[in-house]
Amino acid sequence: GGQQNWIDHLIYLAEPFGFAVAAVVVAWVSGSTWAAVGVHGGFHMASLVLLAMRTDGNHPVAWVLEGALWLVVAGVVWLLARRRILPPAR
């Protein structure tokens, strides 16, 4: 991982936390575990793309940014699902 001290170890958890929230949200919204499996596959595909782009994924800023982006994905999925499930407010 690239962690140098205990703060880095905590910051490193931003990525799996955001990823986990996204997986739970898509599983909940879809009612299927396969949606979470798809998020997991997307996580690995994104890692391959970043590797091909030769980016430095072993930096605390990258960990926080990726975790934040996964939270954005979870929020967008949740909002879109909520819009579809709930009738519009009058």
Buried (B, 14 or more C-beta within 10 A) or exposed (E): EEBEEEEBEEBBEBBBEBBBBBBBBBBBBBEEEEBBEBBEEBBEEBEEEBEEEEEEBEEBEBBBBBBEBBBEBBEEBBEEBEEEEEEEEE
